[in-house]
Amino acid sequence: MRLLRVIHSSSLETGGPVEGLLRTSEYLLRAGHEVELVCLEAREAVVLRDYPFPVIGVGNGLGGYGFNPRLKSWVRENAGRYDAVVLHGLWNYSSVGAWKGLRGGSTPFYIYPHGMMDPWFSQESPLKHIAKQVYWWLLEGRVLHEAQAVLFTSEEERLRARGVFRGHTYKERVVRYGSGGPPGEAGEELGAFYQDFPVLSEKPFLLFLGRIHPKKGCDILIHAFQRALKGSLPDLQLAVAGPDQVGWTQQLQSMAETLGVSHRIHWLGMLKGDRKWGALRAAQAMILPSHQENFGIAVAEAMACSTPVLISRAVNIWQEVEWSEGGFTAPDTEVGTIELIERFCSLDDEQRRSMGSAARAGFLKFFDVETASRDFMRTIGFR
């Protein structure tokens, strides 16, 4: 069977949705299905993607919204070649343009909001929420209403989305979501990481892995790290890894300098491949104090490496982390983040190893990509 996926950008730097899309698509390919991806990017950009399936760029759209009428035309001309279409994300032209191209046809389609209906956004930007509500009435809500199902990656996401926007109903479905584990040998992945960051082979560190963005709580992490160091944590380091799409790193580095902890914080940039997996293996724990996080692919990847996770309860899989006993959770505040660091650092070596083993077991139970992919396939009618 043939599946078309539609997303605004196919770049891994845009975050977890692309990573999850890749992992489930790989499983579909192994199961004998065909997958193609269409996005609002130039052909010259997508040919550089080393993905195991065709990526079609219909051209960059206008502004951040990405309006490009070629998407509608391309989908209308090609939809009949596919058994199902899955749209990824809201509030840009990829969902609306694909929906316009699908209307009047017989190809079923589904849509992942990927956390973009979370009430945190409306609380953070009330005026933008009003504009989104108008857009929902006019277009976006109609997309969800006409979809075969709206796919939520956790029960928490489904419940938090209810009532945020009014005027169109839709059919809900929670679909398991996940990631693959480390693909290589531990020694090779650790070696690749330590080769580039030898200083982190000498002292224990916590790892932040994700986009450097205000919603990720990077600022409260730095403040919490500084305050936690006033306790008995003489050697602890903090490694910050991820792309900076909003130009925030310099401000955060200045903050760390002012707080007197810049020598204990290491800025690694975006990590890929063995270097990423080596970082996840090497860290004492992964820490993510996000104010809003739909799933947290990096959290699942850390657990796959038997690395404990320290996350805020604004990460929608916090309950699964608690159930697995593979980490600690706390509110997405400075006080909550201090609690995460201090609770973890109070554990002895045996307790940390036990938590790492529980994290791995939790990954296999809740977030393993094969189990998630089978659930996804059943949902869209693939066998």
C-alpha positions in Angstrom: 0.0 0.0 0.0 1.1 3.6 -0.6 1.2 6.4 2.0 1.6 10.1 1.4 2.8 12.3 4.3 2.6 16.1 4.2 4.5 18.5 6.4 5.7 22.1 6.2 9.4 21.3 6.5 11.2 18.0 6.2 14.3 19.3 8.1 15.3 17.5 11.3 16.1 20.8 12.8 12.4 21.6 13.0 12.0 19.1 15.9 10.3 15.9 16.9 7.5 15.5 14.3 10.1 14.9 11.5 12.0 12.4 13.6 8.9 10.5 14.5 7.7 10.6 10.8 11.1 9.1 9.8 11.0 6.3 12.3 7.5 5.1 11.5 8.1 5.5 7.8 11.2 3.2 8.1 9.0 0.6 9.7 6.4 0.9 6.9 9.0 0.4 4.3 10.3 -2.7 6.1 6.7 -4.0 6.1 6.6 -3.7 2.3 4.6 -0.4 2.0 5.6 2.6 0.0 6.0 6.1 1.5 6.4 9.5 0.0 6.7 12.9 1.7 5.7 16.3 0.2 6.6 19.6 1.8 6.8 23.3 1.3 10.5 23.5 0.5 12.5 24.0 -2.6 13.6 21.0 -4.6 17.2 22.0 -4.1 16.8 21.7 -0.4 15.0 18.3 -0.2 17.4 16.5 -2.5 19.9 17.0 0.3 17.8 14.9 2.7 19.2 11.5 3.2 15.8 9.8 3.7 14.9 6.3 2.6 11.9 7.5 0.7 11.1 10.1 -1.9 10.8 13.7 -0.7 9.0 16.1 -3.0 9.5 19.8 -2.5 6.8 21.9 -4.2 8.6 25.1 -3.5 9.0 27.5 -0.6 5.8 29.3 0.5 5.3 32.9 1.5 6.5 33.8 4.9 6.2 31.6 8.0 2.7 30.5 7.0 4.1 29.1 3.7 1.3 29.8 1.3 2.0 28.1 -2.0 -0.9 27.1 -4.3 1.4 24.5 -6.0 0.8 22.2 -3.0 -3.0 22.1 -3.6 -2.4 21.4 -7.3 0.2 18.7 -6.7 -2.0 16.9 -4.1 -5.1 17.1 -6.4 -3.2 15.6 -9.3 -1.5 12.9 -7.3 -3.8 11.9 -4.4 -5.3 9.0 -6.4 -2.0 7.2 -6.3 -2.1 6.8 -2.5 -4.2 4.6 -0.2 -4.0 7.2 2.6 -2.6 10.6 3.3 -1.4 11.8 6.7 -1.0 15.6 7.4 1.5 16.7 10.0 1.0 19.9 12.0 -1.4 22.9 12.0 -1.3 26.7 11.6 0.6 26.7 8.3 -0.4 26.1 4.7 0.7 22.4 4.5 -2.5 21.2 6.2 -4.9 23.6 4.5 -3.3 23.3 1.1 -3.3 19.5 1.2 -6.9 19.4 2.4 -8.0 21.6 -0.5 -6.3 19.2 -2.9 -7.9 16.2 -1.3 -11.5 17.6 -1.2 -13.8 15.9 -3.6 -11.6 12.8 -3.9 -11.8 9.4 -2.4 -8.4 9.1 -0.6 -8.8 9.1 3.2 -6.7 11.5 5.2 -5.6 11.8 8.8 -4.0 14.7 10.7 -1.5 14.9 13.6 -1.7 18.2 15.5 1.6 17.4 17.1 0.7 19.4 20.2 -0.3 22.5 18.3 -3.7 22.6 20.1 -2.2 22.8 23.5 -3.8 25.5 25.8 -0.3 26.8 26.8 0.0 28.6 23.5 -3.3 30.5 24.1 -2.1 31.5 27.6 1.3 32.6 26.3 -0.1 34.6 23.4 -3.8 35.5 23.9 -3.9 37.8 20.8 -2.4 35.1 18.6 -5.0 32.7 20.0 -7.8 35.0 18.9 -6.4 35.0 15.4 -6.1 31.2 15.4 -9.7 30.9 16.6 -10.8 32.9 13.5 -8.6 30.8 11.3 -10.1 27.7 12.9 -13.6 28.8 12.1 -12.7 29.6 8.5 -10.3 26.8 7.5 -8.2 24.8 10.0 -11.2 23.4 12.0 -12.8 22.3 8.7 -9.6 20.3 8.0 -9.9 18.4 11.3 -13.6 18.0 10.9 -13.3 16.3 7.5 -10.3 14.1 8.5 -10.9 10.4 9.1 -9.4 11.0 12.5 -7.3 13.5 14.4 -4.3 11.6 15.7 -3.0 12.4 19.2 0.3 11.0 20.4 -0.8 10.6 24.0 -3.9 10.7 26.1 -2.6 13.8 27.8 -2.4 15.6 24.4 -6.0 14.6 23.5 -7.4 15.8 26.8 -5.5 19.1 26.7 -6.7 19.9 23.2 -10.4 19.6 24.1 -12.2 23.0 24.1 -9.2 25.1 23.1 -10.9 25.9 19.8 -14.6 26.1 19.2 -16.8 25.7 16.1 -15.8 22.4 14.5 -16.0 18.9 15.9 -13.6 16.1 14.9 -13.0 12.4 15.5 -10.3 11.7 18.1 -7.9 8.8 18.1 -4.9 8.3 20.4 -2.1 6.6 18.4 1.0 5.3 20.1 4.1 7.2 19.2 7.7 6.4 19.7 11.3 6.2 18.5 13.9 3.7 17.7 16.8 2.9 20.0 20.4 3.6 19.4 21.4 2.0 16.1 25.1 1.4 16.8 27.5 0.0 19.4 27.8 1.8 22.6 31.6 2.1 22.3 31.5 3.6 18.9 28.8 6.1 19.7 30.5 7.2 23.0 33.8 7.5 21.1 32.2 9.7 18.4 30.8 12.0 21.2 33.9 12.2 23.3 36.1 12.8 20.3 34.4 16.1 19.7 33.7 16.9 23.4 36.6 15.4 25.4 36.0 17.6 28.4 32.7 15.8 29.1 34.5 12.5 29.4 36.0 13.7 32.7 33.0 14.9 34.7 29.4 13.9 35.2 26.8 16.0 33.2 23.1 16.5 32.7 22.1 16.8 29.0 19.5 19.1 27.6 18.7 17.9 24.0 16.2 19.9 22.0 15.6 23.1 20.2 16.9 26.2 22.0 13.6 27.9 22.4 11.7 29.8 25.2 9.0 27.1 25.4 11.7 24.5 26.3 12.5 26.3 29.5 16.2 26.8 28.8 16.4 30.0 30.9 14.9 28.4 34.0 17.2 25.4 33.5 20.3 27.7 33.8 18.9 29.4 36.8 18.0 26.1 38.5 21.4 24.6 37.6 23.1 27.6 39.3 21.0 27.3 42.4 21.4 23.5 42.6 25.1 23.9 42.5 25.1 25.7 45.8 24.5 22.3 47.3 27.0 19.4 47.3 27.4 19.1 43.5 31.1 20.0 43.0 31.6 18.3 39.6 28.3 18.4 37.9 28.2 19.9 34.4 25.4 20.9 32.0 25.5 20.1 28.3 23.1 22.0 26.0 22.6 20.4 22.6 20.2 21.5 19.9 19.6 24.0 17.1 18.9 27.6 17.8 16.2 28.9 15.4 15.4 32.1 17.4 18.8 33.4 18.1 18.6 32.9 21.9 21.9 31.2 22.6 23.9 34.4 23.1 21.4 35.7 25.6 21.5 32.4 27.5 25.3 32.4 27.6 25.3 35.9 29.0 22.8 34.8 31.6 25.2 31.9 32.6 28.1 34.3 32.7 26.2 36.7 35.0 25.2 33.7 37.3 28.8 32.5 37.4 28.2 29.1 35.9 29.3 29.6 32.3 32.4 27.4 32.9 30.1 24.5 33.9 27.8 24.8 30.8 28.8 23.3 27.5 27.1 24.4 24.2 27.2 21.5 21.8 25.1 22.7 18.9 22.9 20.3 17.0 23.9 16.6 17.4 23.2 13.9 14.9 24.0 10.3 14.4 26.6 8.7 16.6 27.4 12.0 18.4 23.7 12.3 19.5 23.4 8.7 20.7 26.8 9.0 22.4 25.7 12.1 24.3 22.5 10.3 25.4 24.6 7.3 26.6 27.2 9.5 28.3 24.8 11.7 30.3 24.0 11.0 33.9 20.4 12.0 33.0 18.6 13.9 30.3 16.8 17.0 31.5 13.9 18.8 29.8 12.0 21.5 31.8 9.6 22.4 28.9 6.6 24.7 29.4 4.9 22.7 26.5 6.0 19.5 24.9 3.6 17.3 22.9 5.6 14.1 23.2 9.4 14.5 23.6 11.1 12.2 21.1 14.4 13.0 22.8 13.0 11.8 26.1 12.1 8.4 24.6 15.5 8.2 23.0 17.2 8.8 26.3 15.2 6.1 27.9 16.1 3.8 25.1 19.8 4.3 26.1 19.0 3.4 29.7 19.5 7.1 30.7 17.2 8.5 33.4 15.0 11.5 32.4 14.2 14.5 34.4 11.2 16.3 32.8 8.5 18.8 33.6 4.9 17.8 33.8 4.2 19.9 30.8 5.8 17.2 28.7 2.8 15.1 27.7 4.4 11.8 28.5 5.3 12.6 32.1 2.8 10.1 33.4 4.4 7.2 31.5 7.8 8.3 32.8 6.5 8.2 36.4 4.8 4.8 35.8 8.0 3.4 34.5 10.1 4.8 37.4 12.6 5.8 34.7 13.0 9.3 35.9 11.5 12.2 37.9 8.9 14.8 37.0 8.1 18.2 38.5 6.3 21.5 37.6 7.8 23.6 34.7 9.2 26.2 37.1 12.6 27.1 38.5 11.7 25.5 41.8 10.5 22.4 40.1 13.6 22.1 38.0 15.8 22.5 41.1 13.8 19.7 42.6 14.5 17.5 39.6 18.3 18.1 39.8 18.6 17.8 43.6 16.4 14.6 43.8 18.5 12.9 41.1 21.8 14.0 42.5 20.8 12.6 45.9 20.6 9.1 44.5 23.5 6.7 45.0 25.2 4.9 42.1 23.1 1.8 42.5 19.8 3.8 42.6 20.8 5.6 39.4 21.6 2.3 37.6 18.3 0.9 38.7 16.5 4.0 37.4 18.4 3.7 34.1 17.2 0.0 33.8 13.6 1.1 34.5 13.9 3.8 31.9 14.9 1.2 29.3 12.0 -1.0 30.3 9.7 2.0 30.1 10.8 2.7 26.6 10.1 -0.8 25.5 6.7 -0.7 27.1 5.5 2.7 26.0 7.6 4.2 23.2 9.2 1.5 21.1 8.9 2.5 17.5 7.8 -1.0 16.3 4.8 -1.1 18.6 4.0 2.5 17.8 4.3 1.9 14.0 2.0 -1.2 14.2 -0.7 0.9 16.0 -0.2 3.7 13.4 -0.6 1.2 10.5 -3.8 -0.3 12.0 -5.2 3.3 12.4 -4.7 4.2 8.8 -5.9 0.8 7.5 -2.5 -0.6 6.4 -1.8 -4.3 6.9 
